[in-house]
Amino acid sequence: KNLILKRIFKNFNNNSKVYFLHKFYINCKDKKTNIFFTNNKKIKIPALLYKNKKIITQFHPELSRETGLIFLENFVNL
């Protein structure tokens, strides 16, 4: 796997939770984009997309409590 992705998810676990403010989401069909999903009841929502050294989040790290702080720290330390 990509080193940037390993570093961005450092100290995350399978129970990490992130905060979404709205019901809209990206429907990315590009097979070259790394997409990390979260489940919201019946819908798989893209939480983070990565391609060509660009990171896009659908969640709000600043509102995601401890997980958000970990993400922001990892991002700053890339």
C-alpha positions as CSV (number, residue, x, y, z in Angstrom):
1,K,0.0,0.0,0.0
2,N,0.9,3.6,-0.5
3,L,3.1,5.1,2.3
4,I,0.9,8.3,2.5
5,L,-2.2,6.2,3.2
6,K,-0.4,4.2,5.8
7,R,0.7,7.4,7.5
8,I,-2.7,9.1,7.3
9,F,-4.4,6.1,9.0
10,K,-1.7,5.6,11.7
11,N,-3.3,4.9,15.1
12,F,-6.8,4.4,13.6
13,N,-8.7,1.2,14.5
14,N,-11.8,-0.5,13.0
15,N,-14.0,1.3,15.5
16,S,-12.8,4.8,14.7
17,K,-15.8,7.1,14.1
18,V,-15.9,10.3,12.0
19,Y,-18.5,13.0,11.8
20,F,-20.6,13.8,8.7
21,L,-22.7,16.9,8.6
22,H,-24.9,16.3,5.5
23,K,-26.5,13.5,3.5
24,F,-24.7,14.2,0.2
25,Y,-21.7,12.1,-0.9
26,I,-19.4,11.5,-3.8
27,N,-20.2,8.7,-6.2
28,C,-16.7,8.1,-7.5
29,K,-16.3,5.5,-10.2
30,D,-12.7,6.0,-11.0
31,K,-10.9,2.7,-10.5
32,K,-7.6,4.4,-9.9
33,T,-8.8,6.3,-6.9
34,N,-8.4,4.8,-3.4
35,I,-11.7,5.0,-1.7
36,F,-12.3,4.4,2.0
37,F,-15.9,3.9,3.0
38,T,-17.9,4.1,6.1
39,N,-21.3,2.6,6.6
40,N,-24.4,4.7,7.5
41,K,-27.1,2.0,8.0
42,K,-27.8,1.0,4.4
43,I,-25.4,3.2,2.5
44,K,-21.7,2.9,1.9
45,I,-20.4,6.5,2.1
46,P,-17.0,7.5,0.8
47,A,-15.2,9.0,3.8
48,L,-11.8,9.6,2.3
49,L,-10.6,9.5,-1.3
50,Y,-6.9,9.5,-2.4
51,K,-5.4,9.9,-5.8
52,N,-2.2,11.4,-7.1
53,K,-1.0,12.6,-3.7
54,K,-4.4,14.4,-3.1
55,I,-6.6,13.5,-0.1
56,I,-10.3,14.4,-0.1
57,T,-12.4,13.9,3.0
58,Q,-16.2,13.8,3.1
59,F,-16.2,13.8,6.9
60,H,-15.3,16.7,9.2
61,P,-12.1,16.0,11.0
62,E,-12.5,19.1,13.2
63,L,-15.8,17.7,14.5
64,S,-14.7,14.0,14.7
65,R,-13.3,14.2,18.3
66,E,-10.3,11.9,19.0
67,T,-10.4,10.3,15.6
68,G,-10.4,13.7,13.9
69,L,-7.4,14.8,16.1
70,I,-5.5,11.7,15.1
71,F,-6.3,12.3,11.4
72,L,-5.2,16.0,11.6
73,E,-2.0,15.1,13.4
74,N,-1.2,12.4,10.9
75,F,-2.0,14.8,8.0
76,V,0.3,17.5,9.4
77,N,3.1,15.0,9.8
78,L,2.9,13.6,6.3
